[in-house]
Amino acid sequence: MAESNLSISESAGVHVARFRHRSILDAPTIDRIATELYGLVEVDEARKIVLDFQEVAFLSSQALGILIALRKKAEERKALVAITRIRPELQQVFKITGLTKLFRFFDTLQEALDFFHESSMKTVVSGIRRKTLRR
């Protein structure tokens, strides 16, 4: 079996997928990454996903396509995908291709985790308010 290209962890309902390799360029690697990422949404039913790009320096257009497909799959299942610790040169690629409009970006992993935890608290508080207003 091929080595995983991602390190996936979960804490408090947030799944963090850390890319393990500097280059995501060849088709077999991209296919394995796609399988793992899609599995997070479709099999594991993750609703909060952070993609940690700290190790990544090179990314192919095919890999960008996988991210777009992941975003679509996540949206269909009411899941959110955020991206963190992306290098400036890759950030520029995301900007040029318009992908900055599809994802939330955070400078640090902690900022991304805080965003998801804060949004969870807002949902809980909103749900409490709705129940209170119905009485």
C-alpha positions in Angstrom: 0.0 0.0 0.0 1.3 3.5 -0.9 2.3 5.9 1.8 -0.2 8.5 2.8 0.5 11.9 1.4 -1.5 13.5 4.2 -1.3 13.5 8.0 -4.9 13.8 9.2 -5.9 14.6 12.8 -9.1 15.6 14.4 -9.8 17.7 17.5 -13.1 19.1 18.7 -14.8 18.3 15.4 -12.1 20.0 13.2 -10.2 17.8 10.8 -6.7 19.0 10.0 -5.1 17.6 6.8 -1.4 18.3 6.7 0.4 17.8 3.4 3.6 15.8 3.9 5.4 16.6 0.7 7.0 19.7 -0.7 5.8 19.0 -4.3 2.3 17.9 -5.3 3.0 17.5 -9.0 2.6 13.9 -10.2 -0.7 12.2 -11.1 -0.3 9.2 -8.7 0.4 11.5 -5.7 -2.5 13.8 -6.6 -4.8 10.8 -7.0 -3.9 9.5 -3.6 -4.4 13.0 -2.0 -7.8 13.3 -3.8 -8.9 9.9 -2.4 -7.9 10.9 1.2 -9.5 14.4 1.0 -12.7 13.2 -0.6 -12.9 10.4 2.0 -12.8 13.0 4.8 -16.0 14.6 3.4 -17.8 11.5 2.0 -16.8 8.7 4.3 -15.8 10.4 7.6 -18.5 13.1 7.2 -16.1 15.8 8.3 -17.8 19.2 8.4 -14.9 21.4 9.4 -11.6 20.8 7.4 -8.4 22.7 7.6 -5.8 22.1 4.8 -2.3 22.8 6.1 0.0 23.7 3.3 3.1 24.5 5.4 5.3 21.9 3.7 4.0 22.6 0.2 6.2 24.6 -2.2 5.0 23.3 -5.6 1.4 22.5 -6.7 0.2 21.4 -10.2 -2.9 22.6 -11.9 -4.3 19.1 -11.4 -3.9 19.5 -7.7 -5.8 22.8 -7.9 -8.6 20.9 -9.6 -8.7 18.5 -6.8 -9.2 21.4 -4.3 -12.0 22.8 -6.4 -13.7 19.4 -6.4 -13.2 19.0 -2.7 -14.8 22.4 -2.1 -17.8 21.4 -4.2 -18.2 18.1 -2.3 -17.9 19.9 1.0 -20.5 22.5 0.0 -22.9 19.8 -1.0 -22.6 18.3 2.5 -22.7 21.7 4.3 -19.0 21.4 5.2 -16.4 24.1 5.3 -12.8 24.0 4.1 -10.2 26.4 5.2 -6.5 26.7 4.1 -3.7 27.7 6.3 0.1 28.3 6.3 0.3 28.7 2.5 3.5 30.1 1.1 3.3 33.6 -0.6 4.1 32.2 -4.0 1.3 29.6 -3.7 -1.0 32.3 -2.4 -0.3 34.2 -5.6 -1.3 31.1 -7.7 -4.6 30.9 -5.7 -5.2 34.6 -6.3 -4.5 34.4 -10.0 -6.8 31.4 -10.5 -9.6 32.9 -8.4 -9.4 30.2 -5.7 -9.1 32.9 -3.0 -12.9 33.4 -3.5 -13.6 29.7 -2.8 -11.7 29.2 0.5 -11.1 30.9 3.8 -7.3 31.5 4.3 -5.5 31.8 7.6 -1.9 32.7 8.4 -1.7 30.2 11.2 -3.2 26.9 12.1 -4.4 28.3 15.4 -6.3 31.1 13.6 -8.1 28.5 11.4 -9.0 26.4 14.5 -10.2 29.4 16.4 -12.4 30.4 13.4 -14.1 27.0 13.4 -14.5 27.0 17.2 -15.9 30.5 17.2 -18.4 29.6 14.4 -19.5 26.5 16.4 -20.2 28.7 19.4 -22.2 31.2 17.2 -24.3 28.2 16.0 -25.0 27.0 19.5 -25.9 30.5 20.7 -28.0 31.1 17.6 -29.8 27.8 18.3 -30.5 28.8 21.9 -31.8 32.1 20.8 -34.2 30.5 18.3 -35.5 28.1 20.9 -36.0 31.0 23.4 -37.8 33.1 20.8 -40.3 30.3 20.0 -41.5 30.0 23.5 
